[in-house]
Amino acid sequence: MVKGDVDTYQEDGQWKNRPEGNDRASSTHDSKADAQAQGREMAADRGVEHVIKKQDGTIGEKNTYPRSRDPRDIAG
């Protein structure tokens, strides 16, 4: 299995998840919530970071899985 952070982003009116290093999205969704849920599951299964982007492409949220790997020592 490819190891790499999972990006959740919008493109062409759909929300997509793409693991780092892949050229194409692994999943597409009609809503951001559905894409986030799938992206979270992918990142947790791989033990990597989940990067959730806003509609404008800027980073809105980052989550590290498992939580013990988070380099920041703060809650949230």
RONU-471555 format. One record per residue: residue number from 1; y, x, z negated of N, C-alpha, C, O in turn; residue in one letter. Coordinates in nm, 4 decimals. Last residue first. Example, Ala and Ser with C-alpha at 12.3 -4.5 7.8 and 13.67 -1.06 7.14 Angstrom:
<pts>
{pt 2 {-0.2250 1.2850 -0.7080} {-0.1060 1.3670 -0.7140} {0.0030 1.2900 -0.7870} {0.1138 1.3409 -0.8039} "S"}
{pt 1 {-0.5690 1.3190 -0.7800} {-0.4500 1.2300 -0.7800} {-0.3300 1.3200 -0.7800} {-0.3319 1.4236 -0.8465} "A"}
</pts>
This chain:
<pts>
{pt 76 {1.9219 -0.6558 -1.9860} {1.9847 -0.7277 -1.8764} {1.9489 -0.6825 -1.7414} {1.9975 -0.7379 -1.6428} "G"}
{pt 75 {1.9964 -0.3954 -2.2247} {1.9304 -0.5214 -2.1885} {2.0003 -0.5834 -2.0688} {2.1209 -0.5672 -2.0505} "A"}
{pt 74 {1.9851 -0.0502 -2.1477} {2.0568 -0.1676 -2.1945} {1.9809 -0.2924 -2.1519} {1.9090 -0.2911 -2.0520} "I"}
{pt 73 {1.9320 0.2094 -2.0409} {1.8844 0.1699 -2.1749} {1.9662 0.0543 -2.2310} {2.0112 0.0584 -2.3456} "D"}
{pt 72 {1.8144 0.2644 -1.7176} {1.9263 0.2231 -1.8024} {1.8724 0.1693 -1.9333} {1.7769 0.0917 -1.9346} "R"}
{pt 71 {1.5795 0.3020 -1.5799} {1.6486 0.4207 -1.6324} {1.7660 0.3878 -1.7228} {1.8127 0.4741 -1.7972} "P"}
{pt 70 {1.2890 0.1180 -1.6186} {1.4333 0.1059 -1.5997} {1.5035 0.2268 -1.6606} {1.4892 0.2523 -1.7802} "D"}
{pt 69 {1.0232 0.1170 -1.6786} {1.0696 0.2196 -1.5843} {1.2202 0.2190 -1.5658} {1.2746 0.3101 -1.5035} "R"}
{pt 68 {0.9732 -0.1072 -1.8299} {0.9739 0.0211 -1.8989} {1.0215 0.1363 -1.8095} {1.0567 0.2427 -1.8605} "S"}
{pt 67 {0.9487 -0.3170 -1.6478} {1.0758 -0.3004 -1.7206} {1.0862 -0.1631 -1.7896} {1.1960 -0.1097 -1.8053} "R"}
{pt 66 {0.7720 -0.2011 -1.3568} {0.7819 -0.2728 -1.4835} {0.9100 -0.2338 -1.5570} {0.9701 -0.1299 -1.5298} "P"}
{pt 65 {1.0761 -0.2996 -1.2036} {0.9433 -0.3428 -1.2507} {0.8499 -0.2224 -1.2527} {0.8490 -0.1465 -1.1558} "Y"}
{pt 64 {1.4205 -0.3700 -1.2211} {1.3162 -0.2692 -1.2135} {1.1873 -0.3235 -1.2725} {1.1883 -0.3859 -1.3786} "T"}
{pt 63 {1.6680 -0.5267 -1.0284} {1.5708 -0.5399 -1.1365} {1.4590 -0.4389 -1.1146} {1.4086 -0.4240 -1.0033} "N"}
{pt 62 {2.0003 -0.5947 -0.9437} {1.8875 -0.5023 -0.9318} {1.7977 -0.5217 -1.0526} {1.8455 -0.5319 -1.1656} "K"}
{pt 61 {2.2392 -0.7852 -0.7555} {2.1518 -0.7702 -0.8723} {2.0434 -0.6689 -0.8402} {1.9994 -0.6574 -0.7258} "E"}
{pt 60 {2.4030 -0.7664 -0.5378} {2.4386 -0.8613 -0.6425} {2.3605 -0.8383 -0.7702} {2.4084 -0.8677 -0.8797} "G"}
{pt 59 {2.5344 -0.5577 -0.2959} {2.4316 -0.5724 -0.3985} {2.4810 -0.6645 -0.5083} {2.5881 -0.6431 -0.5650} "I"}
{pt 58 {2.6513 -0.7184 0.0053} {2.6704 -0.6297 -0.1092} {2.5619 -0.6572 -0.2142} {2.5055 -0.7665 -0.2197} "T"}
{pt 57 {2.6128 -0.9113 0.1985} {2.5397 -0.7858 0.2113} {2.5598 -0.6879 0.0971} {2.4927 -0.5849 0.0918} "G"}
{pt 56 {2.7142 -1.1629 0.1689} {2.7968 -1.0673 0.2438} {2.7322 -0.9291 0.2558} {2.7903 -0.8392 0.3167} "D"}
{pt 55 {2.5255 -1.2856 0.0069} {2.5360 -1.3297 0.1452} {2.6161 -1.2313 0.2299} {2.5899 -1.2170 0.3493} "Q"}
{pt 54 {2.3891 -1.0152 -0.1909} {2.4657 -1.1383 -0.1728} {2.4711 -1.1709 -0.0240} {2.4264 -1.0925 0.0597} "K"}
{pt 53 {2.0603 -0.8873 -0.2598} {2.1927 -0.8774 -0.2003} {2.2568 -1.0151 -0.1880} {2.1887 -1.1170 -0.1764} "K"}
{pt 52 {1.8614 -0.7391 -0.4901} {1.8984 -0.8706 -0.4379} {2.0424 -0.8629 -0.3880} {2.1345 -0.8355 -0.4649} "I"}
{pt 51 {1.6019 -0.5250 -0.5215} {1.7452 -0.5258 -0.4940} {1.7786 -0.6580 -0.4253} {1.7301 -0.6857 -0.3156} "V"}
{pt 50 {1.3684 -0.4247 -0.7427} {1.4002 -0.5380 -0.6558} {1.5517 -0.5438 -0.6426} {1.6220 -0.5650 -0.7413} "H"}
{pt 49 {1.1697 -0.1281 -0.7717} {1.2937 -0.2003 -0.7983} {1.3144 -0.3121 -0.6955} {1.2825 -0.2966 -0.5777} "E"}
{pt 48 {0.8103 -0.1435 -0.8428} {0.9317 -0.0825 -0.7872} {1.0539 -0.1660 -0.8245} {1.0430 -0.2629 -0.8996} "V"}
{pt 47 {0.5405 -0.2280 -0.8545} {0.5982 -0.1463 -0.9609} {0.7223 -0.0715 -0.9146} {0.7387 0.0473 -0.9422} "G"}
{pt 46 {0.4160 -0.4029 -0.6854} {0.4271 -0.2641 -0.6413} {0.4785 -0.1703 -0.7504} {0.4625 -0.0486 -0.7411} "R"}
{pt 45 {0.4373 -0.6431 -0.8235} {0.3055 -0.5972 -0.7790} {0.3057 -0.4498 -0.7423} {0.2073 -0.3795 -0.7652} "D"}
{pt 44 {0.7164 -0.6554 -0.8489} {0.6334 -0.6431 -0.9687} {0.4936 -0.5925 -0.9328} {0.4379 -0.5086 -1.0036} "A"}
{pt 43 {0.7916 -0.6884 -0.5795} {0.8366 -0.5712 -0.6541} {0.7509 -0.5488 -0.7780} {0.7162 -0.4349 -0.8091} "A"}
{pt 42 {0.6703 -0.9377 -0.5207} {0.6359 -0.8179 -0.4432} {0.6716 -0.6914 -0.5206} {0.5920 -0.5978 -0.5270} "M"}
{pt 41 {0.8035 -1.1040 -0.7051} {0.6579 -1.0882 -0.7122} {0.6124 -0.9615 -0.6378} {0.5267 -0.8877 -0.6864} "E"}
{pt 40 {1.0635 -1.0812 -0.6090} {1.0331 -1.0415 -0.7462} {0.8833 -1.0139 -0.7612} {0.8422 -0.9147 -0.8214} "R"}
{pt 39 {1.0325 -1.1955 -0.3545} {1.0714 -1.0549 -0.3677} {1.0399 -1.0001 -0.5058} {0.9949 -0.8863 -0.5191} "G"}
{pt 38 {0.9770 -1.4615 -0.4253} {0.8765 -1.3833 -0.3525} {0.9054 -1.2341 -0.3650} {0.8133 -1.1546 -0.3839} "Q"}
{pt 37 {1.2203 -1.5242 -0.5549} {1.0933 -1.5397 -0.6249} {0.9842 -1.4562 -0.5581} {0.9077 -1.3879 -0.6261} "A"}
{pt 36 {1.4065 -1.4798 -0.3481} {1.4118 -1.4015 -0.4721} {1.2786 -1.4075 -0.5455} {1.2298 -1.3051 -0.5933} "Q"}
{pt 35 {1.3314 -1.6768 -0.1632} {1.3207 -1.5355 -0.1265} {1.3206 -1.4466 -0.2510} {1.2446 -1.3501 -0.2591} "A"}
{pt 34 {1.3946 -1.9073 -0.3101} {1.2568 -1.8837 -0.2665} {1.2344 -1.7368 -0.2320} {1.1315 -1.6791 -0.2670} "D"}
{pt 33 {1.6730 -1.8679 -0.3408} {1.5861 -1.8786 -0.4584} {1.4398 -1.8516 -0.4230} {1.3694 -1.7819 -0.4962} "A"}
{pt 32 {1.7699 -1.8800 -0.0802} {1.7773 -1.7533 -0.1527} {1.6824 -1.7546 -0.2720} {1.6184 -1.6537 -0.3013} "K"}
{pt 31 {1.5712 -2.0602 0.1610} {1.6651 -2.0528 0.0485} {1.6584 -1.9169 -0.0206} {1.5557 -1.8491 -0.0193} "S"}
{pt 30 {1.3943 -2.0180 0.3687} {1.5130 -2.0981 0.3961} {1.6160 -2.0891 0.2841} {1.7352 -2.1081 0.3083} "D"}
{pt 29 {1.2542 -1.6920 0.4305} {1.2666 -1.8141 0.3515} {1.3951 -1.8862 0.3879} {1.4923 -1.8247 0.4320} "H"}
{pt 28 {1.0091 -1.4452 0.5180} {1.1355 -1.5133 0.5456} {1.1349 -1.6480 0.4747} {1.0302 -1.7111 0.4599} "T"}
{pt 27 {0.8661 -1.1205 0.4576} {0.8666 -1.2656 0.4399} {1.0052 -1.3204 0.4703} {1.1059 -1.2521 0.4514} "S"}
{pt 26 {0.8997 -0.8663 0.5467} {0.7634 -0.9074 0.5137} {0.7537 -1.0576 0.4942} {0.6469 -1.1163 0.5117} "S"}
{pt 25 {1.1074 -0.7539 0.8164} {1.0909 -0.8271 0.6903} {0.9446 -0.8656 0.6717} {0.8742 -0.8941 0.7686} "A"}
{pt 24 {1.0643 -0.4272 0.9651} {1.0785 -0.5727 0.9699} {1.0568 -0.6330 0.8319} {0.9966 -0.5720 0.7436} "R"}
{pt 23 {1.0340 -0.1640 0.8990} {1.1359 -0.1983 0.9979} {1.1655 -0.3473 1.0003} {1.2766 -0.3893 1.0329} "D"}
{pt 22 {0.9964 -0.0260 0.5727} {0.9507 -0.1181 0.6771} {1.0659 -0.1475 0.7727} {1.1816 -0.1548 0.7313} "N"}
{pt 21 {1.1336 0.1216 0.3863} {1.0491 0.1929 0.4807} {0.9937 0.1051 0.5911} {0.9483 0.1564 0.6934} "G"}
{pt 20 {1.1234 -0.1148 0.1289} {1.1856 0.0056 0.1816} {1.0866 0.0791 0.2718} {0.9699 0.0961 0.2366} "E"}
{pt 19 {1.0313 -0.4493 0.2161} {1.0073 -0.3276 0.1378} {1.0713 -0.2073 0.2074} {1.0729 -0.1995 0.3302} "P"}
{pt 18 {1.2239 -0.7294 0.2446} {1.1752 -0.6146 0.3199} {1.1534 -0.4969 0.2248} {1.2476 -0.4508 0.1604} "R"}
{pt 17 {1.2742 -1.0718 0.2749} {1.2332 -0.9636 0.1863} {1.1765 -0.8520 0.2721} {1.0933 -0.8748 0.3599} "N"}
{pt 16 {1.5443 -1.3011 0.3566} {1.4275 -1.2202 0.3881} {1.4001 -1.1168 0.2799} {1.4890 -1.0788 0.2037} "K"}
{pt 15 {1.6849 -1.6066 0.4507} {1.6730 -1.5058 0.3467} {1.5405 -1.4336 0.3665} {1.4373 -1.4964 0.3902} "W"}
{pt 14 {1.8616 -1.6867 0.7540} {1.7438 -1.6938 0.6675} {1.7482 -1.5814 0.5652} {1.8067 -1.4757 0.5888} "Q"}
{pt 13 {2.0750 -1.6444 0.9246} {2.0639 -1.7742 0.8587} {1.9412 -1.7915 0.7705} {1.9186 -1.9002 0.7173} "G"}
{pt 12 {2.0517 -1.3727 1.0013} {2.0304 -1.4805 1.0988} {2.0042 -1.6157 1.0331} {1.9207 -1.6928 1.0804} "D"}
{pt 11 {1.9812 -1.2721 0.6775} {1.9987 -1.2290 0.8157} {1.9658 -1.3465 0.9073} {1.8627 -1.4116 0.8909} "E"}
{pt 10 {2.0129 -1.1666 0.3420} {2.0255 -1.2745 0.4407} {2.0495 -1.2144 0.5781} {2.1265 -1.1196 0.5942} "Q"}
{pt 9 {1.7646 -1.0102 0.1239} {1.8919 -1.0155 0.1950} {1.8937 -1.1324 0.2931} {1.7894 -1.1902 0.3239} "Y"}
{pt 8 {1.6030 -0.8058 -0.0946} {1.6165 -0.9464 -0.0584} {1.7560 -0.9605 0.0004} {1.8548 -0.9270 -0.0649} "T"}
{pt 7 {1.4015 -0.5178 -0.0874} {1.5343 -0.5749 -0.0654} {1.5211 -0.7221 -0.0305} {1.4386 -0.7598 0.0527} "D"}
{pt 6 {1.2092 -0.3201 -0.2943} {1.2075 -0.4427 -0.2151} {1.3507 -0.4973 -0.2085} {1.4136 -0.5202 -0.3119} "V"}
{pt 5 {1.1268 0.0308 -0.2798} {1.2018 -0.0817 -0.3347} {1.1979 -0.2007 -0.2392} {1.1849 -0.1837 -0.1180} "D"}
{pt 4 {0.7911 0.1373 -0.2234} {0.9327 0.1412 -0.1909} {1.0002 0.0178 -0.2468} {0.9379 -0.0876 -0.2597} "G"}
{pt 3 {0.4764 0.2165 -0.0990} {0.5610 0.2108 -0.2180} {0.7060 0.2232 -0.1742} {0.7394 0.3116 -0.0953} "K"}
{pt 2 {0.2230 0.0488 0.0755} {0.3481 0.1216 0.0838} {0.4262 0.1048 -0.0459} {0.4407 -0.0064 -0.0968} "V"}
{pt 1 {-0.1188 0.0842 0.0000} {0.0000 0.0000 0.0000} {0.1248 0.0884 0.0000} {0.1295 0.1907 -0.0683} "M"}
</pts>
